[in-house]
């Protein structure tokens, strides 16, 4: 079976590889919340400092931490058959 993130970058490739890929949101890239599409200079310094102090556990406002992303991906991996193909993002 082939599993893919629902985001277009992955889904397009998955559909080119397989007629009916399994779409699973747990394969989505990390969600940066209010940081999405912002320049580093536009993010409040205290938020960047908090992230630097805890890069695995810190979640940007409205987003998720790398630890949370890891947990959601791990939940999918625990359910996969022994052989599977994943189309996912770099962080995943």
Residue pairs with C-beta under 8 A, 6 or more apart in sequence:
1 22
1 81
1 84
1 85
2 14
2 17
2 18
2 21
2 22
2 84
2 85
2 86
2 87
3 21
3 22
3 23
3 24
3 27
3 76
3 80
3 84
3 85
3 86
3 87
4 10
4 11
4 13
4 14
4 21
4 22
4 23
4 24
4 27
4 86
4 87
4 88
5 11
5 23
5 24
5 25
5 27
5 28
5 29
5 87
5 88
5 89
5 92
6 23
6 24
6 25
6 27
6 28
7 28
7 29
7 89
9 89
10 27
10 87
10 88
10 89
11 21
11 23
11 87
13 87
14 21
14 23
14 87
15 21
17 85
17 87
18 85
21 87
24 76
26 72
26 73
26 75
26 76
27 73
27 76
27 86
27 87
27 88
27 89
27 92
28 89
28 92
29 89
29 90
29 91
29 92
30 63
30 64
30 66
30 69
30 91
31 62
31 63
31 64
31 69
32 60
32 63
33 59
33 60
33 61
33 62
33 63
33 64
34 60
34 61
34 62
34 63
35 43
35 47
35 60
35 61
35 63
36 63
40 48
43 60
47 60
47 61
50 58
51 58
51 60
55 66
56 65
56 66
56 67
57 65
57 66
57 67
58 65
59 65
59 68
66 91
69 91
69 92
73 92
86 92
